[in-house]
Amino acid sequence: AQTIQHLFGITRAEAKLTEMLVAGMTIEEAAMELEISKHTARQQLKSIFEKTGTNRQSLLIKLVMSTPIWLSART
C-alpha cells in the first residue's frame, strides 16, 4: 500500500482501499475489511479517482497494474 500511496499521491487509507480493489475485492468487501462504512469507502474512491485521473474502478485497477513497480513486484 505504501508504494501505491507514494506513486499516486494518495493517502494511506486510499492506498489500502486501492490495494484491496486491485486484489479483486468489491468496494463493499473492502469497506468491511477496513472497518469503514460503504459511504466512506465510496468517498475515498472518489478522491482516488480525482488524484489518479481515472473515473472507474476498472481504469484505476488497470492503471495500478500497469505501473512498472507493480509489474516487477508481481514477477
All heavy atoms as a GROMACS GRO file, in nm:
protein
  587
    1ALA      N    1   0.082  -0.120   0.000
    1ALA     CA    2   0.000   0.000   0.000
    1ALA      C    3   0.086   0.126   0.000
    1ALA      O    4   0.049   0.226  -0.059
    1ALA     CB    5  -0.095   0.000   0.120
    2GLN      N    6   0.201   0.120   0.066
    2GLN     CA    7   0.288   0.238   0.074
    2GLN      C    8   0.339   0.278  -0.064
    2GLN      O    9   0.347   0.396  -0.096
    2GLN     CB   10   0.403   0.210   0.169
    2GLN     CG   11   0.480   0.334   0.207
    2GLN     CD   12   0.584   0.304   0.314
    2GLN    OE1   13   0.642   0.196   0.318
    2GLN    NE2   14   0.605   0.401   0.401
    3THR      N   15   0.372   0.180  -0.146
    3THR     CA   16   0.419   0.210  -0.281
    3THR      C   17   0.310   0.278  -0.362
    3THR      O   18   0.335   0.378  -0.430
    3THR     CB   19   0.463   0.080  -0.352
    3THR    OG1   20   0.567   0.019  -0.276
    3THR    CG2   21   0.512   0.108  -0.493
    4ILE      N   22   0.189   0.227  -0.353
    4ILE     CA   23   0.075   0.287  -0.424
    4ILE      C   24   0.053   0.429  -0.374
    4ILE      O   25   0.028   0.520  -0.453
    4ILE     CB   26  -0.052   0.201  -0.406
    4ILE    CG1   27  -0.034   0.065  -0.475
    4ILE    CG2   28  -0.174   0.272  -0.461
    4ILE    CD1   29  -0.144  -0.035  -0.443
    5GLN      N   30   0.063   0.447  -0.243
    5GLN     CA   31   0.045   0.579  -0.183
    5GLN      C   32   0.142   0.680  -0.243
    5GLN      O   33   0.102   0.788  -0.286
    5GLN     CB   34   0.065   0.570  -0.032
    5GLN     CG   35   0.049   0.701   0.041
    5GLN     CD   36   0.076   0.687   0.191
    5GLN    OE1   37   0.100   0.578   0.243
    5GLN    NE2   38   0.072   0.799   0.261
    6HIS      N   39   0.268   0.646  -0.247
    6HIS     CA   40   0.369   0.739  -0.298
    6HIS      C   41   0.360   0.756  -0.449
    6HIS      O   42   0.380   0.866  -0.500
    6HIS     CB   43   0.509   0.692  -0.258
    6HIS     CG   44   0.533   0.700  -0.111
    6HIS    ND1   45   0.536   0.819  -0.042
    6HIS    CD2   46   0.554   0.604  -0.018
    6HIS    CE1   47   0.557   0.796   0.086
    6HIS    NE2   48   0.568   0.666   0.104
    7LEU      N   49   0.330   0.650  -0.518
    7LEU     CA   50   0.324   0.654  -0.663
    7LEU      C   51   0.214   0.746  -0.715
    7LEU      O   52   0.233   0.820  -0.811
    7LEU     CB   53   0.304   0.512  -0.717
    7LEU     CG   54   0.325   0.488  -0.864
    7LEU    CD1   55   0.468   0.523  -0.907
    7LEU    CD2   56   0.297   0.342  -0.897
    8PHE      N   57   0.100   0.744  -0.648
    8PHE     CA   58  -0.015   0.820  -0.697
    8PHE      C   59  -0.052   0.941  -0.611
    8PHE      O   60  -0.149   1.010  -0.640
    8PHE     CB   61  -0.136   0.727  -0.712
    8PHE     CG   62  -0.114   0.619  -0.813
    8PHE    CD1   63  -0.093   0.488  -0.776
    8PHE    CD2   64  -0.110   0.650  -0.949
    8PHE    CE1   65  -0.071   0.388  -0.868
    8PHE    CE2   66  -0.088   0.551  -1.044
    8PHE     CZ   67  -0.067   0.420  -1.004
    9GLY      N   68   0.022   0.966  -0.504
    9GLY     CA   69  -0.006   1.082  -0.420
    9GLY      C   70  -0.138   1.072  -0.348
    9GLY      O   71  -0.210   1.172  -0.334
   10ILE      N   72  -0.171   0.952  -0.301
   10ILE     CA   73  -0.296   0.932  -0.229
   10ILE      C   74  -0.264   0.904  -0.083
   10ILE      O   75  -0.150   0.878  -0.046
   10ILE     CB   76  -0.379   0.817  -0.291
   10ILE    CG1   77  -0.303   0.684  -0.292
   10ILE    CG2   78  -0.422   0.854  -0.433
   10ILE    CD1   79  -0.380   0.567  -0.351
   11THR      N   80  -0.366   0.911   0.001
   11THR     CA   81  -0.346   0.889   0.144
   11THR      C   82  -0.324   0.740   0.171
   11THR      O   83  -0.351   0.655   0.087
   11THR     CB   84  -0.468   0.936   0.226
   11THR    OG1   85  -0.579   0.851   0.195
   11THR    CG2   86  -0.502   1.082   0.197
   12ARG      N   87  -0.279   0.713   0.292
   12ARG     CA   88  -0.257   0.574   0.332
   12ARG      C   89  -0.388   0.494   0.326
   12ARG      O   90  -0.390   0.381   0.278
   12ARG     CB   91  -0.200   0.572   0.474
   12ARG     CG   92  -0.169   0.435   0.524
   12ARG     CD   93  -0.104   0.443   0.660
   12ARG     NE   94  -0.098   0.308   0.717
   12ARG     CZ   95  -0.055   0.281   0.836
   12ARG    NH1   96  -0.012   0.378   0.913
   12ARG    NH2   97  -0.053   0.159   0.881
   13ALA      N   98  -0.496   0.553   0.374
   13ALA     CA   99  -0.626   0.486   0.372
   13ALA      C  100  -0.671   0.460   0.228
   13ALA      O  101  -0.723   0.352   0.196
   13ALA     CB  102  -0.730   0.570   0.446
   14GLU      N  103  -0.651   0.558   0.142
   14GLU     CA  104  -0.688   0.542   0.000
   14GLU      C  105  -0.603   0.433  -0.066
   14GLU      O  106  -0.652   0.356  -0.148
   14GLU     CB  107  -0.672   0.675  -0.074
   14GLU     CG  108  -0.771   0.780  -0.032
   14GLU     CD  109  -0.737   0.920  -0.081
   14GLU    OE1  110  -0.624   0.943  -0.130
   14GLU    OE2  111  -0.824   1.008  -0.070
   15ALA      N  112  -0.477   0.427  -0.028
   15ALA     CA  113  -0.387   0.326  -0.084
   15ALA      C  114  -0.429   0.185  -0.041
   15ALA      O  115  -0.427   0.092  -0.121
   15ALA     CB  116  -0.244   0.353  -0.042
   16LYS      N  117  -0.470   0.170   0.083
   16LYS     CA  118  -0.516   0.040   0.131
   16LYS      C  119  -0.641  -0.003   0.055
   16LYS      O  120  -0.655  -0.119   0.015
   16LYS     CB  121  -0.546   0.044   0.280
   16LYS     CG  122  -0.422   0.047   0.367
   16LYS     CD  123  -0.461   0.047   0.512
   16LYS     CE  124  -0.340   0.048   0.603
   16LYS     NZ  125  -0.378   0.047   0.745
   17LEU      N  126  -0.734   0.091   0.036
   17LEU     CA  127  -0.855   0.061  -0.040
   17LEU      C  128  -0.820   0.023  -0.183
   17LEU      O  129  -0.871  -0.077  -0.236
   17LEU     CB  130  -0.950   0.182  -0.038
   17LEU     CG  131  -1.078   0.167  -0.120
   17LEU    CD1  132  -1.163   0.051  -0.070
   17LEU    CD2  133  -1.157   0.297  -0.117
   18THR      N  134  -0.732   0.097  -0.245
   18THR     CA  135  -0.689   0.068  -0.382
   18THR      C  136  -0.630  -0.072  -0.392
   18THR      O  137  -0.664  -0.149  -0.482
   18THR     CB  138  -0.587   0.173  -0.431
   18THR    OG1  139  -0.647   0.302  -0.426
   18THR    CG2  140  -0.540   0.143  -0.573
   19GLU      N  141  -0.544  -0.104  -0.298
   19GLU     CA  142  -0.480  -0.236  -0.297
   19GLU      C  143  -0.584  -0.348  -0.290
   19GLU      O  144  -0.573  -0.449  -0.361
   19GLU     CB  145  -0.384  -0.243  -0.179
   19GLU     CG  146  -0.293  -0.363  -0.182
   19GLU     CD  147  -0.189  -0.355  -0.072
   19GLU    OE1  148  -0.226  -0.350   0.047
   19GLU    OE2  149  -0.070  -0.353  -0.106
   20MET      N  150  -0.684  -0.329  -0.209
   20MET     CA  151  -0.790  -0.431  -0.196
   20MET      C  152  -0.872  -0.444  -0.324
   20MET      O  153  -0.908  -0.555  -0.364
   20MET     CB  154  -0.879  -0.398  -0.077
   20MET     CG  155  -0.809  -0.416   0.054
   20MET     SD  156  -0.917  -0.371   0.191
   20MET     CE  157  -0.819  -0.431   0.327
   21LEU      N  158  -0.900  -0.331  -0.386
   21LEU     CA  159  -0.975  -0.334  -0.511
   21LEU      C  160  -0.895  -0.404  -0.621
   21LEU      O  161  -0.948  -0.484  -0.698
   21LEU     CB  162  -1.014  -0.193  -0.555
   21LEU     CG  163  -1.112  -0.119  -0.461
   21LEU    CD1  164  -1.130   0.024  -0.508
   21LEU    CD2  165  -1.244  -0.193  -0.450
   22VAL      N  166  -0.766  -0.376  -0.626
   22VAL     CA  167  -0.679  -0.440  -0.725
   22VAL      C  168  -0.671  -0.591  -0.698
   22VAL      O  169  -0.663  -0.670  -0.791
   22VAL     CB  170  -0.538  -0.376  -0.726
   22VAL    CG1  171  -0.441  -0.456  -0.812
   22VAL    CG2  172  -0.546  -0.232  -0.776
   23ALA      N  173  -0.680  -0.629  -0.572
   23ALA     CA  174  -0.676  -0.771  -0.535
   23ALA      C  175  -0.807  -0.843  -0.567
   23ALA      O  176  -0.816  -0.964  -0.552
   23ALA     CB  177  -0.644  -0.785  -0.387
   24GLY      N  178  -0.908  -0.768  -0.610
   24GLY     CA  179  -1.033  -0.831  -0.653
   24GLY      C  180  -1.151  -0.814  -0.561
   24GLY      O  181  -1.260  -0.865  -0.588
   25MET      N  182  -1.133  -0.741  -0.452
   25MET     CA  183  -1.245  -0.718  -0.360
   25MET      C  184  -1.342  -0.617  -0.420
   25MET      O  185  -1.302  -0.529  -0.496
   25MET     CB  186  -1.195  -0.665  -0.226
   25MET     CG  187  -1.121  -0.763  -0.142
   25MET     SD  188  -1.075  -0.684   0.014
   25MET     CE  189  -1.092  -0.820   0.124
   26THR      N  190  -1.466  -0.627  -0.379
   26THR     CA  191  -1.563  -0.524  -0.413
   26THR      C  192  -1.547  -0.408  -0.315
   26THR      O  193  -1.482  -0.425  -0.210
   26THR     CB  194  -1.708  -0.576  -0.404
   26THR    OG1  195  -1.736  -0.606  -0.265
   26THR    CG2  196  -1.730  -0.698  -0.492
   27ILE      N  197  -1.606  -0.296  -0.347
   27ILE     CA  198  -1.598  -0.181  -0.257
   27ILE      C  199  -1.662  -0.215  -0.122
   27ILE      O  200  -1.612  -0.175  -0.016
   27ILE     CB  201  -1.661  -0.054  -0.322
   27ILE    CG1  202  -1.627   0.072  -0.242
   27ILE    CG2  203  -1.809  -0.066  -0.339
   27ILE    CD1  204  -1.496   0.130  -0.274
   28GLU      N  205  -1.769  -0.294  -0.124
   28GLU     CA  206  -1.837  -0.334  -0.001
   28GLU      C  207  -1.749  -0.427   0.082
   28GLU      O  208  -1.740  -0.413   0.204
   28GLU     CB  209  -1.970  -0.403  -0.034
   28GLU     CG  210  -2.075  -0.310  -0.090
   28GLU     CD  211  -2.061  -0.283  -0.240
   28GLU    OE1  212  -1.978  -0.349  -0.308
   28GLU    OE2  213  -2.133  -0.194  -0.289
   29GLU      N  214  -1.684  -0.523   0.017
   29GLU     CA  215  -1.595  -0.616   0.088
   29GLU      C  216  -1.477  -0.541   0.150
   29GLU      O  217  -1.438  -0.567   0.264
   29GLU     CB  218  -1.544  -0.724  -0.007
   29GLU     CG  219  -1.650  -0.821  -0.053
   29GLU     CD  220  -1.604  -0.909  -0.168
   29GLU    OE1  221  -1.510  -0.871  -0.242
   29GLU    OE2  222  -1.664  -1.017  -0.184
   30ALA      N  223  -1.420  -0.449   0.072
   30ALA     CA  224  -1.307  -0.371   0.122
   30ALA      C  225  -1.348  -0.285   0.241
   30ALA      O  226  -1.274  -0.275   0.340
   30ALA     CB  227  -1.249  -0.285   0.010
   31ALA      N  228  -1.466  -0.225   0.234
   31ALA     CA  229  -1.515  -0.143   0.345
   31ALA      C  230  -1.528  -0.227   0.472
   31ALA      O  231  -1.487  -0.184   0.580
   31ALA     CB  232  -1.649  -0.079   0.308
   32MET      N  233  -1.583  -0.347   0.458
   32MET     CA  234  -1.597  -0.436   0.574
   32MET      C  235  -1.460  -0.471   0.631
   32MET      O  236  -1.439  -0.466   0.752
   32MET     CB  237  -1.672  -0.563   0.535
   32MET     CG  238  -1.821  -0.543   0.523
   32MET     SD  239  -1.911  -0.694   0.484
   32MET     CE  240  -1.859  -0.804   0.613
   33GLU      N  241  -1.367  -0.506   0.544
   33GLU     CA  242  -1.232  -0.544   0.587
   33GLU      C  243  -1.161  -0.427   0.657
   33GLU      O  244  -1.090  -0.447   0.756
   33GLU     CB  245  -1.151  -0.590   0.466
   33GLU     CG  246  -1.012  -0.635   0.496
   33GLU     CD  247  -1.003  -0.772   0.562
   33GLU    OE1  248  -1.098  -0.851   0.549
   33GLU    OE2  249  -0.901  -0.798   0.627
   34LEU      N  250  -1.180  -0.307   0.604
   34LEU     CA  251  -1.117  -0.188   0.661
   34LEU      C  252  -1.194  -0.131   0.781
   34LEU      O  253  -1.148  -0.035   0.844
   34LEU     CB  254  -1.103  -0.080   0.553
   34LEU     CG  255  -1.007  -0.113   0.439
   34LEU    CD1  256  -1.023  -0.013   0.325
   34LEU    CD2  257  -0.863  -0.115   0.489
   35GLU      N  258  -1.310  -0.190   0.807
   35GLU     CA  259  -1.396  -0.145   0.916
   35GLU      C  260  -1.437   0.001   0.901
   35GLU      O  261  -1.428   0.082   0.994
   35GLU     CB  262  -1.331  -0.172   1.052
   35GLU     CG  263  -1.307  -0.319   1.077
   35GLU     CD  264  -1.242  -0.349   1.211
   35GLU    OE1  265  -1.196  -0.254   1.280
   35GLU    OE2  266  -1.236  -0.467   1.246
   36ILE      N  267  -1.478   0.035   0.778
   36ILE     CA  268  -1.531   0.167   0.748
   36ILE      C  269  -1.667   0.149   0.681
   36ILE      O  270  -1.699   0.039   0.634
   36ILE     CB  271  -1.436   0.249   0.656
   36ILE    CG1  272  -1.412   0.177   0.522
   36ILE    CG2  273  -1.304   0.278   0.728
   36ILE    CD1  274  -1.330   0.256   0.421
   37SER      N  275  -1.744   0.255   0.676
   37SER     CA  276  -1.874   0.245   0.610
   37SER      C  277  -1.857   0.241   0.458
   37SER      O  278  -1.754   0.284   0.405
   37SER     CB  279  -1.962   0.364   0.648
   37SER     OG  280  -1.914   0.483   0.586
   38LYS      N  281  -1.959   0.190   0.391
   38LYS     CA  282  -1.956   0.189   0.244
   38LYS      C  283  -1.949   0.332   0.192
   38LYS      O  284  -1.882   0.359   0.093
   38LYS     CB  285  -2.079   0.117   0.188
   38LYS     CG  286  -2.075  -0.033   0.206
   38LYS     CD  287  -2.190  -0.100   0.136
   38LYS     CE  288  -2.300  -0.123   0.236
   38LYS     NZ  289  -2.414  -0.195   0.179
   39HIS      N  290  -2.015   0.422   0.261
   39HIS     CA  291  -2.012   0.564   0.220
   39HIS      C  292  -1.870   0.620   0.227
   39HIS      O  293  -1.825   0.686   0.133
   39HIS     CB  294  -2.105   0.646   0.310
   39HIS     CG  295  -2.099   0.793   0.283
   39HIS    ND1  296  -2.156   0.851   0.172
   39HIS    CD2  297  -2.038   0.893   0.351
   39HIS    CE1  298  -2.131   0.981   0.174
   39HIS    NE2  299  -2.060   1.009   0.282
   40THR      N  300  -1.800   0.590   0.335
   40THR     CA  301  -1.661   0.636   0.348
   40THR      C  302  -1.574   0.577   0.239
   40THR      O  303  -1.493   0.647   0.177
   40THR     CB  304  -1.605   0.600   0.487
   40THR    OG1  305  -1.684   0.667   0.587
   40THR    CG2  306  -1.459   0.641   0.500
   41ALA      N  307  -1.592   0.448   0.212
   41ALA     CA  308  -1.514   0.382   0.106
   41ALA      C  309  -1.543   0.447  -0.029
   41ALA      O  310  -1.451   0.471  -0.109
   41ALA     CB  311  -1.546   0.234   0.101
   42ARG      N  312  -1.668   0.478  -0.056
   42ARG     CA  313  -1.703   0.542  -0.183
   42ARG      C  314  -1.644   0.683  -0.192
   42ARG      O  315  -1.599   0.724  -0.299
   42ARG     CB  316  -1.854   0.545  -0.200
   42ARG     CG  317  -1.911   0.408  -0.233
   42ARG     CD  318  -2.060   0.416  -0.269
   42ARG     NE  319  -2.112   0.283  -0.293
   42ARG     CZ  320  -2.194   0.218  -0.212
   42ARG    NH1  321  -2.235   0.274  -0.099
   42ARG    NH2  322  -2.236   0.098  -0.241
   43GLN      N  323  -1.644   0.755  -0.081
   43GLN     CA  324  -1.583   0.889  -0.079
   43GLN      C  325  -1.433   0.880  -0.105
   43GLN      O  326  -1.376   0.960  -0.178
   43GLN     CB  327  -1.611   0.959   0.054
   43GLN     CG  328  -1.754   1.005   0.069
   43GLN     CD  329  -1.794   1.104  -0.039
   43GLN    OE1  330  -1.871   1.070  -0.130
   43GLN    NE2  331  -1.744   1.224  -0.032
   44GLN      N  332  -1.369   0.781  -0.043
   44GLN     CA  333  -1.226   0.761  -0.066
   44GLN      C  334  -1.199   0.725  -0.212
   44GLN      O  335  -1.104   0.775  -0.272
   44GLN     CB  336  -1.171   0.652   0.026
   44GLN     CG  337  -1.161   0.693   0.169
   44GLN     CD  338  -1.110   0.582   0.260
   44GLN    OE1  339  -1.105   0.465   0.221
   44GLN    NE2  340  -1.076   0.618   0.382
   45LEU      N  341  -1.284   0.640  -0.268
   45LEU     CA  342  -1.267   0.601  -0.407
   45LEU      C  343  -1.283   0.722  -0.499
   45LEU      O  344  -1.206   0.739  -0.594
   45LEU     CB  345  -1.368   0.492  -0.444
   45LEU     CG  346  -1.356   0.434  -0.584
   45LEU    CD1  347  -1.218   0.375  -0.610
   45LEU    CD2  348  -1.464   0.329  -0.606
   46LYS      N  349  -1.377   0.807  -0.469
   46LYS     CA  350  -1.398   0.930  -0.546
   46LYS      C  351  -1.271   1.017  -0.543
   46LYS      O  352  -1.228   1.070  -0.645
   46LYS     CB  353  -1.517   1.006  -0.487
   46LYS     CG  354  -1.579   1.109  -0.575
   46LYS     CD  355  -1.706   1.159  -0.505
   46LYS     CE  356  -1.768   1.272  -0.580
   46LYS     NZ  357  -1.886   1.326  -0.513
   47SER      N  358  -1.211   1.028  -0.426
   47SER     CA  359  -1.087   1.104  -0.410
   47SER      C  360  -0.972   1.040  -0.487
   47SER      O  361  -0.892   1.108  -0.551
   47SER     CB  362  -1.052   1.114  -0.262
   47SER     OG  363  -0.932   1.183  -0.244
   48ILE      N  364  -0.966   0.908  -0.484
   48ILE     CA  365  -0.864   0.834  -0.559
   48ILE      C  366  -0.880   0.861  -0.708
   48ILE      O  367  -0.781   0.885  -0.778
   48ILE     CB  368  -0.873   0.682  -0.531
   48ILE    CG1  369  -0.839   0.653  -0.384
   48ILE    CG2  370  -0.781   0.604  -0.624
   48ILE    CD1  371  -0.882   0.514  -0.338
   49PHE      N  372  -1.002   0.858  -0.756
   49PHE     CA  373  -1.028   0.886  -0.898
   49PHE      C  374  -0.975   1.024  -0.936
   49PHE      O  375  -0.909   1.041  -1.037
   49PHE     CB  376  -1.178   0.880  -0.929
   49PHE     CG  377  -1.238   0.742  -0.932
   49PHE    CD1  378  -1.375   0.726  -0.921
   49PHE    CD2  379  -1.161   0.628  -0.947
   49PHE    CE1  380  -1.434   0.601  -0.926
   49PHE    CE2  381  -1.219   0.501  -0.951
   49PHE     CZ  382  -1.356   0.488  -0.940
   50GLU      N  383  -1.003   1.123  -0.853
   50GLU     CA  384  -0.957   1.260  -0.881
   50GLU      C  385  -0.805   1.268  -0.885
   50GLU      O  386  -0.748   1.331  -0.974
   50GLU     CB  387  -1.011   1.356  -0.775
   50GLU     CG  388  -1.160   1.381  -0.785
   50GLU     CD  389  -1.212   1.469  -0.673
   50GLU    OE1  390  -1.132   1.536  -0.606
   50GLU    OE2  391  -1.335   1.470  -0.653
   51LYS      N  392  -0.741   1.203  -0.791
   51LYS     CA  393  -0.595   1.210  -0.781
   51LYS      C  394  -0.523   1.131  -0.889
   51LYS      O  395  -0.409   1.162  -0.924
   51LYS     CB  396  -0.550   1.162  -0.643
   51LYS     CG  397  -0.594   1.256  -0.532
   51LYS     CD  398  -0.559   1.200  -0.396
   51LYS     CE  399  -0.609   1.291  -0.285
   51LYS     NZ  400  -0.578   1.237  -0.152
   52THR      N  401  -0.588   1.027  -0.941
   52THR     CA  402  -0.524   0.943  -1.043
   52THR      C  403  -0.572   0.974  -1.185
   52THR      O  404  -0.519   0.917  -1.280
   52THR     CB  405  -0.550   0.794  -1.015
   52THR    OG1  406  -0.691   0.769  -1.017
   52THR    CG2  407  -0.489   0.750  -0.882
   53GLY      N  408  -0.669   1.062  -1.197
   53GLY     CA  409  -0.721   1.095  -1.330
   53GLY      C  410  -0.805   0.984  -1.391
   53GLY      O  411  -0.819   0.976  -1.512
   54THR      N  412  -0.859   0.898  -1.306
   54THR     CA  413  -0.946   0.792  -1.354
   54THR      C  414  -1.090   0.823  -1.312
   54THR      O  415  -1.113   0.914  -1.234
   54THR     CB  416  -0.904   0.655  -1.296
   54THR    OG1  417  -0.906   0.662  -1.152
   54THR    CG2  418  -0.764   0.616  -1.342
   55ASN      N  419  -1.184   0.746  -1.364
   55ASN     CA  420  -1.323   0.769  -1.326
   55ASN      C  421  -1.403   0.639  -1.313
   55ASN      O  422  -1.524   0.642  -1.302
   55ASN     CB  423  -1.393   0.863  -1.425
   55ASN     CG  424  -1.394   0.810  -1.566
   55ASN    OD1  425  -1.344   0.700  -1.593
   55ASN    ND2  426  -1.450   0.886  -1.658
   56ARG      N  427  -1.333   0.526  -1.316
   56ARG     CA  428  -1.397   0.396  -1.298
   56ARG      C  429  -1.300   0.304  -1.226
   56ARG      O  430  -1.178   0.314  -1.245
   56ARG     CB  431  -1.430   0.333  -1.434
   56ARG     CG  432  -1.512   0.421  -1.524
   56ARG     CD  433  -1.538   0.350  -1.651
   56ARG     NE  434  -1.680   0.318  -1.644
   56ARG     CZ  435  -1.744   0.246  -1.730
   56ARG    NH1  436  -1.682   0.191  -1.831
   56ARG    NH2  437  -1.873   0.225  -1.717
   57GLN      N  438  -1.355   0.210  -1.151
   57GLN     CA  439  -1.270   0.115  -1.080
   57GLN      C  440  -1.184   0.035  -1.177
   57GLN      O  441  -1.065   0.012  -1.151
   57GLN     CB  442  -1.355   0.018  -0.997
   57GLN     CG  443  -1.397   0.075  -0.865
   57GLN     CD  444  -1.476  -0.025  -0.784
   57GLN    OE1  445  -1.589   0.004  -0.750
   57GLN    NE2  446  -1.420  -0.138  -0.753
   58SER      N  447  -1.241  -0.004  -1.289
   58SER     CA  448  -1.165  -0.084  -1.386
   58SER      C  449  -1.045  -0.006  -1.439
   58SER      O  450  -0.937  -0.063  -1.458
   58SER     CB  451  -1.254  -0.130  -1.500
   58SER     OG  452  -1.310  -0.019  -1.568
   59LEU      N  453  -1.061   0.123  -1.462
   59LEU     CA  454  -0.950   0.205  -1.511
   59LEU      C  455  -0.844   0.224  -1.403
   59LEU      O  456  -0.724   0.223  -1.431
   59LEU     CB  457  -1.000   0.341  -1.560
   59LEU     CG  458  -1.090   0.338  -1.683
   59LEU    CD1  459  -1.142   0.478  -1.714
   59LEU    CD2  460  -1.016   0.281  -1.802
   60LEU      N  461  -0.888   0.240  -1.279
   60LEU     CA  462  -0.795   0.252  -1.167
   60LEU      C  463  -0.711   0.125  -1.153
   60LEU      O  464  -0.589   0.130  -1.141
   60LEU     CB  465  -0.871   0.279  -1.036
   60LEU     CG  466  -0.787   0.281  -0.909
   60LEU    CD1  467  -0.684   0.393  -0.912
   60LEU    CD2  468  -0.876   0.290  -0.787
   61ILE      N  469  -0.777   0.011  -1.159
   61ILE     CA  470  -0.707  -0.117  -1.147
   61ILE      C  471  -0.608  -0.135  -1.261
   61ILE      O  472  -0.494  -0.175  -1.241
   61ILE     CB  473  -0.809  -0.233  -1.140
   61ILE    CG1  474  -0.886  -0.224  -1.007
   61ILE    CG2  475  -0.741  -0.369  -1.156
   61ILE    CD1  476  -1.010  -0.310  -1.000
   62LYS      N  477  -0.652  -0.102  -1.381
   62LYS     CA  478  -0.564  -0.112  -1.497
   62LYS      C  479  -0.442  -0.021  -1.480
   62LYS      O  480  -0.329  -0.061  -1.509
   62LYS     CB  481  -0.641  -0.075  -1.624
   62LYS     CG  482  -0.563  -0.092  -1.751
   62LYS     CD  483  -0.649  -0.060  -1.872
   62LYS     CE  484  -0.570  -0.075  -2.000
   62LYS     NZ  485  -0.652  -0.045  -2.118
   63LEU      N  486  -0.464   0.101  -1.432
   63LEU     CA  487  -0.355   0.195  -1.410
   63LEU      C  488  -0.254   0.140  -1.309
   63LEU      O  489  -0.134   0.139  -1.334
   63LEU     CB  490  -0.411   0.329  -1.359
   63LEU     CG  491  -0.309   0.435  -1.321
   63LEU    CD1  492  -0.230   0.482  -1.443
   63LEU    CD2  493  -0.378   0.552  -1.253
   64VAL      N  494  -0.304   0.092  -1.197
   64VAL     CA  495  -0.214   0.040  -1.092
   64VAL      C  496  -0.138  -0.082  -1.144
   64VAL      O  497  -0.016  -0.092  -1.126
   64VAL     CB  498  -0.294   0.004  -0.965
   64VAL    CG1  499  -0.206  -0.069  -0.864
   64VAL    CG2  500  -0.353   0.130  -0.902
   65MET      N  501  -0.207  -0.171  -1.209
   65MET     CA  502  -0.144  -0.295  -1.255
   65MET      C  503  -0.047  -0.274  -1.371
   65MET      O  504   0.035  -0.361  -1.399
   65MET     CB  505  -0.250  -0.398  -1.291
   65MET     CG  506  -0.328  -0.445  -1.170
   65MET     SD  507  -0.448  -0.570  -1.208
   65MET     CE  508  -0.342  -0.714  -1.213
   66SER      N  509  -0.055  -0.159  -1.436
   66SER     CA  510   0.036  -0.132  -1.548
   66SER      C  511   0.161  -0.057  -1.507
   66SER      O  512   0.249  -0.033  -1.590
   66SER     CB  513  -0.038  -0.054  -1.657
   66SER     OG  514  -0.067   0.077  -1.612
   67THR      N  515   0.172  -0.021  -1.380
   67THR     CA  516   0.292   0.051  -1.335
   67THR      C  517   0.410  -0.044  -1.326
   67THR      O  518   0.394  -0.160  -1.286
   67THR     CB  519   0.270   0.118  -1.198
   67THR    OG1  520   0.242   0.017  -1.102
   67THR    CG2  521   0.158   0.220  -1.202
   68PRO      N  522   0.528   0.003  -1.361
   68PRO     CA  523   0.647  -0.084  -1.354
   68PRO      C  524   0.672  -0.140  -1.215
   68PRO      O  525   0.712  -0.256  -1.201
   68PRO     CB  526   0.762   0.008  -1.397
   68PRO     CG  527   0.696   0.114  -1.478
   68PRO     CD  528   0.559   0.133  -1.418
   69ILE      N  529   0.645  -0.064  -1.113
   69ILE     CA  530   0.666  -0.110  -0.976
   69ILE      C  531   0.574  -0.228  -0.945
   69ILE      O  532   0.616  -0.328  -0.888
   69ILE     CB  533   0.647   0.004  -0.874
   69ILE    CG1  534   0.757   0.108  -0.893
   69ILE    CG2  535   0.643  -0.047  -0.733
   69ILE    CD1  536   0.737   0.235  -0.815
   70TRP      N  537   0.448  -0.219  -0.984
   70TRP     CA  538   0.353  -0.326  -0.962
   70TRP      C  539   0.393  -0.451  -1.040
   70TRP      O  540   0.392  -0.561  -0.988
   70TRP     CB  541   0.212  -0.282  -1.000
   70TRP     CG  542   0.108  -0.382  -0.967
   70TRP    CD1  543   0.058  -0.481  -1.046
   70TRP    CD2  544   0.041  -0.395  -0.841
   70TRP    NE1  545  -0.035  -0.554  -0.979
   70TRP    CE2  546  -0.049  -0.504  -0.853
   70TRP    CE3  547   0.047  -0.326  -0.721
   70TRP    CZ2  548  -0.131  -0.544  -0.748
   70TRP    CZ3  549  -0.037  -0.367  -0.617
   70TRP    CH2  550  -0.123  -0.474  -0.631
   71LEU      N  551   0.431  -0.430  -1.166
   71LEU     CA  552   0.468  -0.542  -1.252
   71LEU      C  553   0.590  -0.614  -1.197
   71LEU      O  554   0.594  -0.736  -1.193
   71LEU     CB  555   0.493  -0.493  -1.395
   71LEU     CG  556   0.371  -0.443  -1.471
   71LEU    CD1  557   0.414  -0.380  -1.603
   71LEU    CD2  558   0.271  -0.554  -1.494
   72SER      N  559   0.691  -0.539  -1.152
   72SER     CA  560   0.812  -0.604  -1.101
   72SER      C  561   0.786  -0.673  -0.967
   72SER      O  562   0.849  -0.773  -0.937
   72SER     CB  563   0.926  -0.502  -1.088
   72SER     OG  564   0.895  -0.406  -0.988
   73ALA      N  565   0.693  -0.622  -0.889
   73ALA     CA  566   0.661  -0.683  -0.760
   73ALA      C  567   0.586  -0.814  -0.778
   73ALA      O  568   0.589  -0.901  -0.692
   73ALA     CB  569   0.578  -0.587  -0.676
   74ARG      N  570   0.521  -0.830  -0.889
   74ARG     CA  571   0.439  -0.949  -0.914
   74ARG      C  572   0.511  -1.057  -0.993
   74ARG      O  573   0.459  -1.163  -1.014
   74ARG     CB  574   0.310  -0.911  -0.986
   74ARG     CG  575   0.224  -0.813  -0.910
   74ARG     CD  576   0.178  -0.875  -0.779
   74ARG     NE  577   0.099  -0.782  -0.702
   74ARG     CZ  578   0.110  -0.765  -0.572
   74ARG    NH1  579   0.196  -0.835  -0.503
   74ARG    NH2  580   0.035  -0.681  -0.507
   75THR      N  581   0.632  -1.027  -1.040
   75THR     CA  582   0.705  -1.128  -1.119
   75THR      C  583   0.815  -1.193  -1.039
   75THR      O  584   0.850  -1.154  -0.934
   75THR     CB  585   0.766  -1.066  -1.246
   75THR    OG1  586   0.849  -0.957  -1.211
   75THR    CG2  587   0.657  -1.022  -1.340
   0.00000   0.00000   0.00000
